[in-house]
Amino acid sequence: MKMKNKKVLWLISVLFVLSVTACSGLPINGNDDGDLHASGRVSALQVDIAPEVGGIVQEIKVEEGDSVKAGDILFRIDNTLLQAQYNQAVAMVNVAKAAVESANAQLAAVELQLKMTLQGVRQQKQITVGSAWQESQPDDFNMPVWYFTDNENLAAVDQEVQAAEEALRIELSNLEAVLEDYKNSDLIEVEERLAKAQAAYKISEITLEQAKNADENEELEDIAQDLFDEASSELDATQSSYDRILTTAAAKDVLEARSRFAVAQRRYENALNNFSQLQTGVQSLQFKAAEAAVTMAETGVAQAEANLLQAQTALEVFEIQLDKFVVKAPIDGIVLSRNLEGGEMIVPGSVTIVIGQLEEVRLTVYIPEDKYGQIQLGQSVTISVDSFPDEIFHGQVIRIADEAEFTPRNVQTVEGRLATVYAVDILAPNSNLKLKPGMPADIVINIP
């Protein structure tokens, strides 16, 4: 009975190993020497080279099997059109640089002009201040002439200018309203005649004086005298008519409105004159204009610099795009495959070259759960391949899976799904590059 049980256990073990071997393709077994034996395939880090841009292949620099370094040129794509656009962008940058230089030169010129203007207005200010301190103040003023600062005086007069301007606007509106009320009266008609008569009198008087001073002026003087007499008569008649109307209520209203407007206008003009007189030194219009020119020039420099930055950014974009037409190796390695020829049209994203790093290769095997405790990181491994039957390659365990997995993954039976294994990664030096990706290999994990 015991012998029968032993046979059953042995049969179950054999069936388990056969199940892993047949289903995973990467079996691992114990041997009489205590080591673990397995089979797997060589793999290596591979990078698919797929260009970001499409076009006609202009030049190819590598063949399959060539060794390349990171940054080496693999092939070039025709960039004729983009190169022309790049050259245009270079020209735009040069134009923008010239504009910046011109704007800076203009700024320097107006800054110099500002300094010259400041020097002039300061000299003028010294003269003005000297004479101003000698002026006497009105009797109603208690403070000395120098009491308020220039800015305070200027601000006060500016407020008076605004007040006078508003008063003038009001009086003008009032005068227009009064004239509108009496537009059909005799007064308005007589006023218009009087204005014309006065103008004609002044002009004819000047003309008569000129005629008297002319050579051989007898004929000229007679005609000019007649013109003057006619204007004088018209003025007398119109003035008499106006004098008779002055006693009416309409005349009084119009006279008051005109008087108020005249006073408001003169007040405004005097305020403006006073304001202009106070605009000396850095408050002068000359200095303000020079300052405005500097501000405008500074704006011009800022605009020119912004245009230059924009042109340089556009150039950088073309440089980045041009760089994509030169495809380079991203890593050191061996050209494993090349899927393009010169003159061929390629599309973006198509795999054209595969580069592999073969100095170190990897293998992955799977161990059953009951062997998990025998494997350790750094454990030595011997590898043999059919291509080199007389050579032994060496490696070591670099990773042991933390979780078990079912092998194979497509097993449908309950018993098969209960067979769990652990993945073990092996790293092997390959300085002579004999081990190639895809080679089947036999692995022996040395158990101490």
C-alpha positions as CSV (number, residue, x, y, z in Angstrom):
1,M,0.0,0.0,0.0
2,K,2.8,2.4,0.8
3,M,4.6,1.5,-2.4
4,K,1.4,2.3,-4.3
5,N,1.2,5.7,-2.7
6,K,4.8,6.5,-3.6
7,K,4.1,5.7,-7.2
8,V,1.1,8.0,-7.2
9,L,3.1,10.9,-5.7
10,W,5.9,10.4,-8.2
11,L,3.3,10.4,-11.0
12,I,1.8,13.6,-9.8
13,S,5.2,15.3,-9.7
14,V,6.0,14.2,-13.2
15,L,2.7,15.4,-14.5
16,F,3.2,18.8,-12.9
17,V,6.6,19.2,-14.5
18,L,5.4,18.1,-17.9
19,S,2.4,20.5,-17.5
20,V,4.8,23.5,-17.0
21,T,7.1,22.3,-19.7
22,A,4.4,21.8,-22.3
23,C,2.4,24.9,-21.5
24,S,4.9,27.7,-20.7
25,G,7.6,26.9,-23.1
26,L,10.1,27.9,-20.4
27,P,10.4,24.9,-18.1
28,I,12.6,24.6,-15.1
29,N,13.5,21.3,-13.4
30,G,15.7,20.1,-10.7
31,N,18.6,17.8,-11.6
32,D,20.6,15.2,-9.9
33,D,23.3,17.7,-9.1
34,G,20.8,19.9,-7.2
35,D,20.8,22.7,-9.8
36,L,17.7,24.0,-11.5
37,H,17.6,23.6,-15.3
38,A,15.4,25.6,-17.6
39,S,15.0,26.9,-21.2
40,G,14.2,30.3,-22.5
41,R,14.9,32.8,-25.2
42,V,17.5,35.6,-25.3
43,S,16.0,39.1,-25.3
44,A,17.6,42.5,-25.3
45,L,16.6,46.1,-25.0
46,Q,15.4,47.2,-28.4
47,V,14.4,50.6,-29.6
48,D,12.2,51.1,-32.6
49,I,13.3,54.2,-34.6
50,A,10.1,55.9,-36.0
51,P,10.6,59.4,-37.4
52,E,8.2,62.1,-36.4
53,V,8.1,63.5,-39.9
54,G,7.6,61.9,-43.3
55,G,9.2,62.5,-46.6
56,I,11.8,61.1,-49.1
57,V,14.8,59.4,-47.6
58,Q,17.8,61.5,-48.8
59,E,20.7,59.6,-47.2
60,I,21.2,56.5,-45.1
61,K,24.3,56.2,-42.8
62,V,24.0,52.7,-41.4
63,E,23.6,49.1,-42.4
64,E,22.3,46.1,-40.4
65,G,24.8,45.0,-37.9
66,D,26.5,48.4,-37.6
67,S,27.5,49.6,-34.1
68,V,26.2,53.1,-33.3
69,K,26.6,55.6,-30.5
70,A,23.8,57.8,-29.1
71,G,23.6,60.8,-31.3
72,D,25.0,59.2,-34.4
73,I,23.1,60.1,-37.6
74,L,21.1,57.1,-38.9
75,F,19.5,58.7,-42.0
76,R,18.3,62.1,-43.4
77,I,14.9,63.0,-44.8
78,D,14.7,65.6,-47.6
79,N,14.0,69.1,-46.0
80,T,14.3,71.4,-49.0
81,L,11.0,73.2,-48.4
82,L,11.5,73.6,-44.7
83,Q,15.1,74.8,-45.2
84,A,13.8,77.6,-47.4
85,Q,11.4,78.6,-44.7
86,Y,14.2,78.4,-42.2
87,N,16.3,80.8,-44.3
88,Q,13.4,83.2,-44.5
89,A,13.1,83.1,-40.7
90,V,16.8,83.8,-40.4
91,A,16.3,86.9,-42.6
92,M,13.4,88.0,-40.4
93,V,15.5,87.8,-37.3
94,N,18.2,89.9,-38.9
95,V,15.6,92.5,-39.9
96,A,14.3,92.5,-36.3
97,K,17.8,92.9,-34.9
98,A,18.3,95.9,-37.2
99,A,15.0,97.4,-36.0
100,V,16.1,97.0,-32.4
101,E,19.4,98.8,-33.1
102,S,17.6,101.6,-34.9
103,A,15.1,102.0,-32.1
104,N,17.9,102.1,-29.5
105,A,19.7,104.8,-31.6
106,Q,16.4,106.8,-31.8
107,L,16.0,106.5,-28.0
108,A,19.6,107.7,-27.4
109,A,18.9,110.7,-29.6
110,V,15.8,111.8,-27.9
111,E,17.3,111.2,-24.5
112,L,20.1,113.5,-25.5
113,Q,17.5,116.0,-26.7
114,L,15.8,115.8,-23.3
115,K,19.0,116.6,-21.5
116,M,19.6,119.6,-23.7
117,T,16.0,120.8,-23.2
118,L,16.4,120.3,-19.4
119,Q,19.6,122.4,-19.5
120,G,17.8,125.2,-21.4
121,V,14.7,125.3,-19.3
122,R,16.7,125.3,-16.1
123,Q,18.7,128.3,-17.2
124,Q,15.4,130.0,-18.1
125,K,14.0,129.1,-14.7
126,Q,16.9,130.8,-12.9
127,I,16.1,134.0,-14.7
128,T,12.4,133.7,-14.0
129,V,12.9,132.9,-10.3
130,G,15.3,135.8,-9.8
131,S,12.8,138.3,-11.3
132,A,9.8,136.7,-9.6
133,W,11.3,137.1,-6.1
134,Q,11.6,140.8,-6.8
135,E,8.0,141.2,-7.7
136,S,5.6,142.8,-5.1
137,Q,2.6,140.9,-4.0
138,P,-0.9,142.4,-4.0
139,D,-1.8,144.1,-0.7
140,D,-4.4,141.5,0.0
141,F,-1.8,138.7,0.0
142,N,-0.2,138.0,3.3
143,M,2.3,135.3,2.2
144,P,5.6,136.1,0.4
145,V,5.9,135.5,-3.3
146,W,8.0,132.4,-2.8
147,Y,5.6,130.8,-0.3
148,F,4.0,128.2,-2.6
149,T,5.9,125.7,-4.7
150,D,5.8,125.8,-8.5
151,N,3.6,122.7,-8.6
152,E,1.2,124.2,-6.1
153,N,0.9,127.4,-8.0
154,L,0.5,125.5,-11.3
155,A,-2.2,123.3,-9.8
156,A,-4.1,126.3,-8.4
157,V,-4.0,128.2,-11.8
158,D,-5.0,125.0,-13.6
159,Q,-8.1,124.8,-11.4
160,E,-8.8,128.4,-12.3
161,V,-8.4,127.7,-16.0
162,Q,-11.0,124.9,-15.7
163,A,-13.4,127.1,-13.7
164,A,-13.0,130.0,-16.2
165,E,-13.6,127.6,-19.1
166,E,-16.8,126.3,-17.5
167,A,-18.0,129.9,-16.8
168,L,-17.2,130.9,-20.4
169,R,-19.3,127.9,-21.6
170,I,-22.2,129.0,-19.4
171,E,-22.1,132.6,-20.5
172,L,-21.8,131.6,-24.2
173,S,-24.9,129.4,-23.8
174,N,-26.7,132.3,-22.1
175,L,-25.8,134.8,-24.8
176,E,-27.0,132.4,-27.5
177,A,-30.3,131.9,-25.7
178,V,-30.8,135.7,-25.3
179,L,-30.1,136.3,-29.0
180,E,-32.4,133.4,-29.9
181,D,-35.2,135.1,-27.9
182,Y,-34.8,138.4,-29.7
183,K,-33.8,137.1,-33.1
184,N,-36.9,138.7,-34.7
185,S,-36.5,142.1,-33.0
186,D,-35.1,145.2,-34.6
187,L,-32.2,145.0,-32.1
188,I,-30.6,142.0,-33.7
189,E,-30.9,143.4,-37.2
190,V,-29.3,146.7,-36.1
191,E,-26.5,144.9,-34.3
192,E,-25.6,143.0,-37.5
193,R,-25.7,146.3,-39.5
194,L,-23.5,148.0,-36.9
195,A,-20.9,145.2,-37.0
196,K,-20.8,145.4,-40.8
197,A,-20.6,149.2,-40.7
198,Q,-17.7,149.2,-38.2
199,A,-15.8,146.6,-40.3
200,A,-16.4,148.6,-43.5
201,Y,-15.3,151.8,-41.7
202,K,-12.0,150.4,-40.5
203,I,-11.1,148.9,-43.8
204,S,-12.0,152.0,-45.8
205,E,-10.0,154.1,-43.3
206,I,-6.9,152.0,-43.9
207,T,-7.5,152.1,-47.6
208,L,-7.7,155.9,-47.6
209,E,-4.5,156.2,-45.6
210,Q,-2.7,153.9,-48.1
211,A,-4.0,155.9,-51.1
212,K,-2.7,159.2,-49.5
213,N,0.7,157.7,-49.2
214,A,0.9,156.4,-52.8
215,D,2.8,158.2,-55.6
216,E,0.6,160.2,-58.0
217,N,-2.2,159.5,-55.7
218,E,-4.8,162.1,-56.7
219,E,-7.1,159.7,-58.5
220,L,-6.6,157.0,-55.8
221,E,-7.2,159.3,-53.0
222,D,-10.5,160.6,-54.5
223,I,-11.9,157.1,-54.9
224,A,-10.7,156.0,-51.4
225,Q,-12.2,159.2,-49.9
226,D,-15.6,158.4,-51.5
227,L,-15.4,154.9,-50.1
228,F,-14.5,156.2,-46.6
229,D,-17.3,158.8,-46.7
230,E,-19.8,156.2,-47.6
231,A,-18.7,153.9,-44.8
232,S,-18.7,156.8,-42.4
233,S,-22.2,157.7,-43.3
234,E,-23.4,154.2,-42.9
235,L,-21.7,153.9,-39.6
236,D,-23.3,157.1,-38.3
237,A,-26.8,156.1,-39.5
238,T,-26.5,152.6,-38.0
239,Q,-25.1,154.0,-34.7
240,S,-28.0,156.4,-34.4
241,S,-30.5,153.5,-34.9
242,Y,-28.7,151.4,-32.3
243,D,-28.7,154.3,-29.8
244,R,-32.4,154.7,-30.1
245,I,-33.0,151.0,-29.4
246,L,-30.7,150.9,-26.4
247,T,-33.6,152.1,-24.2
248,T,-35.6,149.0,-24.8
249,A,-35.7,145.9,-22.5
250,A,-34.3,143.7,-25.3
251,A,-31.3,145.9,-25.7
252,K,-30.6,145.8,-22.0
253,D,-30.8,142.0,-21.9
254,V,-28.6,141.6,-24.9
255,L,-26.1,144.1,-23.5
256,E,-25.9,142.4,-20.2
257,A,-25.5,139.0,-21.9
258,R,-22.7,140.2,-24.1
259,S,-21.0,141.9,-21.2
260,R,-21.0,138.8,-19.1
261,F,-19.7,136.7,-22.0
262,A,-16.9,139.3,-22.7
263,V,-15.8,139.2,-19.1
264,A,-15.9,135.4,-19.0
265,Q,-13.8,135.2,-22.1
266,R,-11.2,137.6,-20.9
267,R,-11.0,135.7,-17.6
268,Y,-10.4,132.5,-19.4
269,E,-7.7,134.0,-21.6
270,N,-6.0,135.6,-18.6
271,A,-6.1,132.3,-16.8
272,L,-4.5,130.5,-19.8
273,N,-1.8,133.2,-20.0
274,N,-1.0,132.9,-16.3
275,F,-0.9,129.1,-16.6
276,S,1.5,129.4,-19.6
277,Q,3.8,131.8,-17.6
278,L,4.0,129.3,-14.8
279,Q,5.0,126.5,-17.1
280,T,8.7,126.9,-16.7
281,G,11.6,124.5,-16.0
282,V,10.5,120.9,-16.0
283,Q,6.9,122.1,-16.3
284,S,7.5,123.8,-19.6
285,L,5.9,122.6,-22.8
286,Q,9.4,122.1,-24.3
287,F,10.4,119.7,-21.6
288,K,7.1,117.9,-21.6
289,A,7.4,117.4,-25.4
290,A,11.0,116.1,-24.9
291,E,9.8,113.7,-22.2
292,A,7.0,112.5,-24.5
293,A,9.5,111.8,-27.3
294,V,11.6,109.7,-24.9
295,T,8.5,107.7,-23.8
296,M,7.6,107.1,-27.4
297,A,11.1,106.0,-28.2
298,E,11.1,103.6,-25.3
299,T,7.9,102.2,-26.6
300,G,9.5,101.8,-30.0
301,V,12.4,99.9,-28.4
302,A,10.1,97.6,-26.5
303,Q,8.1,96.9,-29.7
304,A,11.2,96.2,-31.7
305,E,12.5,93.9,-29.0
306,A,9.1,92.1,-28.9
307,N,9.3,91.7,-32.7
308,L,12.8,90.3,-32.4
309,L,11.7,87.8,-29.7
310,Q,8.8,86.7,-32.0
311,A,11.2,86.3,-34.9
312,Q,13.7,84.3,-32.8
313,T,10.9,82.1,-31.5
314,A,9.8,81.4,-35.1
315,L,13.3,80.5,-36.0
316,E,13.7,78.2,-33.1
317,V,10.5,76.4,-34.2
318,F,12.0,75.9,-37.7
319,E,15.3,74.6,-36.1
320,I,13.3,72.1,-34.0
321,Q,11.5,71.0,-37.2
322,L,14.7,70.8,-39.2
323,D,16.3,68.6,-36.5
324,K,13.5,66.1,-37.0
325,F,14.6,65.6,-40.6
326,V,17.9,64.2,-39.3
327,V,17.1,61.0,-37.5
328,K,19.8,60.1,-34.8
329,A,20.4,57.1,-32.6
330,P,18.8,57.5,-29.2
331,I,21.1,54.9,-27.5
332,D,24.3,53.0,-28.0
333,G,23.7,49.7,-29.7
334,I,23.6,47.5,-32.8
335,V,21.4,48.0,-35.8
336,L,19.3,44.9,-35.7
337,S,17.1,45.7,-38.7
338,R,16.8,48.5,-41.4
339,N,13.5,48.8,-43.2
340,L,14.2,51.7,-45.6
341,E,16.2,52.6,-48.7
342,G,17.4,55.8,-50.3
343,G,14.7,57.6,-52.3
344,E,11.9,55.8,-50.4
345,M,8.9,57.8,-49.2
346,I,8.3,57.2,-45.5
347,V,5.4,58.2,-43.3
348,P,5.6,59.6,-39.8
349,G,5.6,56.9,-37.1
350,S,6.7,54.1,-39.3
351,V,9.4,51.8,-37.8
352,T,12.4,52.2,-40.1
353,I,15.3,50.9,-37.9
354,V,15.6,48.8,-34.8
355,I,18.6,49.3,-32.5
356,G,19.4,46.8,-29.7
357,Q,21.7,47.0,-26.8
358,L,23.4,43.6,-26.9
359,E,26.3,44.2,-24.4
360,E,23.9,42.7,-21.8
361,V,21.0,40.3,-22.6
362,R,18.1,39.0,-20.6
363,L,16.3,35.8,-20.2
364,T,13.1,35.0,-18.3
365,V,12.3,31.6,-16.9
366,Y,9.5,30.4,-14.6
367,I,10.0,28.3,-11.4
368,P,7.4,26.3,-9.6
369,E,6.2,27.4,-6.3
370,D,8.1,24.6,-4.4
371,K,11.4,25.9,-5.9
372,Y,10.9,29.5,-5.0
373,G,12.9,29.4,-1.8
374,Q,16.0,28.1,-3.6
375,I,16.4,31.2,-5.8
376,Q,18.2,34.3,-4.6
377,L,19.1,37.6,-6.2
378,G,22.7,37.5,-7.5
379,Q,22.7,33.8,-7.9
380,S,25.0,32.6,-10.7
381,V,23.6,31.1,-13.9
382,T,25.2,29.3,-16.8
383,I,23.8,29.6,-20.3
384,S,24.3,27.5,-23.4
385,V,22.9,28.0,-26.9
386,D,22.8,25.8,-29.9
387,S,24.7,28.3,-32.1
388,F,27.8,28.0,-29.9
389,P,27.6,24.4,-28.5
390,D,31.2,24.5,-27.1
391,E,30.8,27.8,-25.2
392,I,29.3,28.5,-21.8
393,F,27.9,32.0,-21.0
394,H,27.4,33.3,-17.5
395,G,24.8,35.4,-15.9
396,Q,23.0,36.1,-12.6
397,V,19.5,36.4,-11.2
398,I,18.5,40.1,-11.1
399,R,14.8,39.8,-10.3
400,I,12.4,37.3,-8.7
401,A,8.7,38.0,-9.0
402,D,6.9,38.9,-5.8
403,E,3.6,37.3,-6.9
404,A,2.9,33.9,-8.4
405,E,1.1,33.5,-11.7
406,F,-0.7,30.7,-13.5
407,T,1.1,29.0,-16.3
408,P,0.0,28.6,-18.9
409,R,-2.5,31.5,-18.8
410,N,-5.0,29.7,-21.2
411,V,-5.4,26.5,-19.1
412,Q,-9.1,25.8,-18.6
413,T,-9.0,22.9,-16.2
414,V,-9.2,23.4,-12.4
415,E,-6.0,21.4,-11.9
416,G,-4.1,23.4,-14.5
417,R,-5.1,26.7,-12.9
418,L,-3.8,25.5,-9.6
419,A,-0.2,25.2,-11.0
420,T,1.4,28.5,-10.1
421,V,4.9,29.7,-11.0
422,Y,7.2,32.6,-10.4
423,A,9.1,34.6,-13.1
424,V,12.8,34.9,-12.7
425,D,14.8,37.4,-14.8
426,I,18.5,36.7,-15.6
427,L,21.0,39.2,-16.9
428,A,24.0,38.0,-18.9
429,P,27.0,40.0,-20.1
430,N,27.5,39.7,-23.9
431,S,30.6,41.8,-24.7
432,N,31.4,39.6,-27.7
433,L,27.8,40.1,-29.0
434,K,27.4,36.3,-29.7
435,L,24.0,36.1,-28.0
436,K,21.3,37.4,-30.2
437,P,17.7,38.3,-29.4
438,G,15.4,35.3,-30.1
439,M,18.0,32.6,-29.6
440,P,16.8,29.6,-27.6
441,A,19.0,29.0,-24.6
442,D,19.4,26.4,-21.9
443,I,19.9,27.8,-18.4
444,V,21.3,26.2,-15.3
445,I,20.7,28.1,-12.0
446,N,23.4,27.0,-9.7
447,I,22.0,26.0,-6.3
448,P,24.7,26.3,-3.5
